[in-house]
């Protein structure tokens, strides 16, 4: 769902701005808890205001920067950069939620970083510094913010229900994306309505599935599965948009995904925190 969402967002940003698409994505995402009573009641049952605030604010920034990157560079490259977030969430989990990390993470992390460099280098333009242009750096910034948001979400899911985490993300994300989204607003037309709807609906399904699963899923399994979004977006971009995948980019993507999975595996060795009972 996340990979298909990125592809739908790429179609929408052919003319519309990334911030506008992100703003619509969050606005539509708020409809389930606003319109359905039992979801609204669950969304209002929360305990840790601070964690929900961090999750929503940094998550909103992550989506804003991610959609800006999707607007300006290949969707597969933007997604790969965004999904390097576990490199940052592993560090943040040590710094802020007292998880332990093995020194062995120093092996897969450079592999992932080398892979990112190869992918970006394969798509570099003249004048880019070490292959990184402005929008590639924006994509990496989205990963940094996503790492912070995921760390807050993992901490929040120890006591918060999935709807309170989800609703805070959409609400604060809408406020974060509103200034640029409204400033660059253009009236959608034709197939753009379909692309916007697909982006928003896929985002709802993907985000709810992710938030729900983190209550029971260990970090390694969730992190490895999430990398499928990169493969989906790369495949759809190549197949339907003609975005080329060079040998260097393919090798870099493999190194990045493998390195990120390695980081997730090592950081998952932290002692597990017992999950609360499933909500009814």
N, C-alpha and C positions, 0 to 999 in steps of 0.2 A: 504493500500500500504506500509506503513512504517513497519507494522508487517510482511508482506510477504517479504519485502526487508531484514529484519533482518534474516529471515529463509534462504533466498537465500545466504546471506553472510556467514551464518554458514556452509552451504554446501560447499561454495567456500574455506573456511578457514580450511577444513579438511586436506589440504596439503599446500595450499598457505598461506602466512602471512596476517594478518589483515591489516597492512599498505599497502601492495600491492593491496588488494581488494579495500581499500578506495581510493587509487590513481587512479585505473581504474574507479571507480565510479565517481570521479570528472572529469576525462578526458573525459569520454563519455558524462557526463552532460554538457560539454561545446559545444557539437556538434550543438544543435539547434540554439543558438545565433550566432555561427560561420557560419553555412551553410544557414540559412534562413534570407534573407535580412531585412524583417520588424522586426524580433526579434532582429537582430543585431542593427538596428537603435534605437530601444527602449532601448536596453542594454547600449547604449552610451549616453543616456539622463539621467544624474544624477546631483545632486546638493550637497549632503552632503557626501564628500569624507570620512570624519572621521567615520560616522556611517556605511558606506558600508565596510570600512576597518575593523572596530570592528566586524561587522557581519561575514565577510568572515574569518578573522583570528580565532576568537573564535569558529565559526562554524566548521572550518577545524580541530581544535584541538579536538572538541567534537566528530566528526566522527572518527578521528584517535583513540582516547581512546575507543570509543564505539566498533569499529571493533576489537581492541585488546582484549577487554573483551569478545566479541562474540567468538573470536578464542579460548579462554582458559576456559570459563565457559559455563554453559547452556545458550542457546539463550534467554530463557524466563527471567532468572535472570538478564542477561546483559541488556535486554530491559527495565525491571522494574527499574533497577538502573538508566539507562539513562533517563527514563521518569519521574524521580523525579525532573527533571529540574525546574518545576514551583515553587518548594520550594525556589530555588535560584533566579529565574527571578522576583518573587514577591519582594524579598529583594532588588535586583538591580534596579527595577523600582522605588522604593522609593528613593534610593541613587542617581540615575543618571538621571532619566527623570521626577522627581518631582511628582510622583503619590502618592496619600495618601493611607495608609493601616490601616485597623481597628485592634485594639488590639485583636479582636476576632480571628485573625489568629493564636494566640497562642494556641487555642484549636485543630484545625485540624492538625497543623504542627507536634506536638509530636505524634499524631496518625499515621501519614504517616511515621515518623522516626521509630516508634516502629514496623510498618509493614515491613519496609526495614530490620530491625534487624532480625525479625523472618524468613524472606525469606532467608537471607544470612546465618543465624544460621542453618537452615534446610539443607543447602548444604555445611556446614563447613567441613574442613579437620583438622586432628590433627595438632596443632601448630599455627592455625589461631588465631589472636588476636581478642577476642570478636566475633569470627566467621568470621571476615573479613580477607581474604587472599589478596595477592598483586593485583590480577585481579579484585576482588570485589571493592577494593579501586580505581583501574583504571576506573571501571564503574561509580563510584560516581564522579570521577573527570570529566568524560565526561558530567555528569549532570550539574556540576558547570559551565563548559565551555558553555554548551548548554543554560543554563540560561542567561549567559552574551550575547550570540549570539541572543537569542530571544528578549531580551530587546532592543538591538540595532536594530533588524529587526522591532520591533513594532514602534520604534521611526522613523526609516527610511521610513516606509510605510505611514507615514503622508504626505510625499511629493514626494517619489520616486515611480516609476512604478515597477511592479512585476519583469520585466525582468532585470532591473539594479540590483535589490537586489539579484535575483537568479544568475546572471552571476558573480557578485563579490564574492558570496559564493563559486561557483565552481572554479573560477580562483585562489582565495587565498587558498581554500581548497586543490587544486592540489599542490600548492607550499609548503604548510604545510606538506602534506603527502609524498611528493617526496623523501626526504632524506632516510627515513626508507623504503618506498615502493621500491625504486630502489635498495637499499642495500640488501633487502631480496628477490629480484625478482627471480621467478622461472617460466619457460615456462609453461603456462597452457596446459592441455591436456584433451582430451575426454570431459566428461560431465562438466569439470571445465569451459569450454568456455560458456556453457549454464548458469551455476550458476553465472558467472561474468556478462553476458549479462542481466540476470534477475535482479541481484542486481542493476545494473546501470539504467536500464529502469524503474524499480519500483521506484528507488530514484528520477528520473527525474519527473515522474508523481506525486509522493507524495510531492516533494518539491515545484513544481509549484502550485499544488492545495493549499498547506498550505500558500505559499507566497501570492497568489492571494486572498485567503479568508480573510487574516488578514486585508485587507483594509476595509472590511465591517463587519466582524464577531467580536462580543464582546469577551473579554478575557475568560469569564466563559464558553461560548459555545465551543470555540476552544480548551480550555484546557481539558474540559471533553471529547470531541470527541477524542482528541489525545490519551487518555488512552486506547482506543480500540486496539492500536498497541501492548500494553502489553498482552492483552488477546489473540490476534491473534498469537503472537510469542510463548506464553506459550502453546497454543493449538497445534500449528504445531510442536513444539519441542517434546511435549508429544506423539502426534499421529504418527509422521513420523520418529522421531529420538529416541524414547524411553526414553526421559528425564522425569524422575519421578517427580510427584508433590505430596509431602507429605501433610498430614493434616496441619502441622505447616506452610509449605510454602503457602498453599492455603489460610489459615487465614491471613498470613502476606501480601500476594498479595492483598486480599480484603481490609485490613486495609490501605495499601499503596495507592491503587487506590482511596479509599474513602477519605483518608486524603488529597491527592493531589487535588482531586476535591473540597474538602472543602476549601483548600488554594486558589484555583483558584476562587471559588465563593466569598470569602471574599475580595480578592484583586481586583476583578472586580467591587467592589463598588466605585472605584476611578471614579471621574468625567470623562465622556467620552469626547474625543477630536473629533470634527466634522471631518468626513472623507472627503477628496477631491473628486471631481466629478469623476465618473468611467472613465477609459481610454477607448477610442474607439477601 
